[in-house]
Amino acid sequence: VWFVAVLAAGFVARVLTGPTLSPLGQLATKVVAPRLGEPKLIAGPPKRFAQAIGATVTIAATLILAVGHPGGTEVLLGLMIVAAGLESIAGYCVGCKIFAGL
């Protein structure tokens, strides 16, 4: 439960302040991204919307796990892994595409 809760807290921190208060956000922007080449800048609102989706899903996963349903948590975290993989491998941000569609 604590690991999923830490993920959820990181998403909430990124929604509220960007990567400033998020340890994972700091790692991604200051350590990992510079080693991957030129940055691909994306407008703030779509990214913030995508992070809010991540926060919602990970908070739900935490609550579902806390009440004793690990299968539901695995499904939700699996969706998060797919979304993260699409963004990191293919540069496709699911939350950004949803934002654009709205």
Secondary structure, DSSP 8 states (H G I E B T S, - for coil): -HHHHHHHHHHHHHHHHGGGS-HHHHHIIIIIHHHTSS-----HHHHHHHHHHHHHHHHHHHHHHHTT-HHHHHHHHHHHHHHHHIIIII---HHHHHHHH-
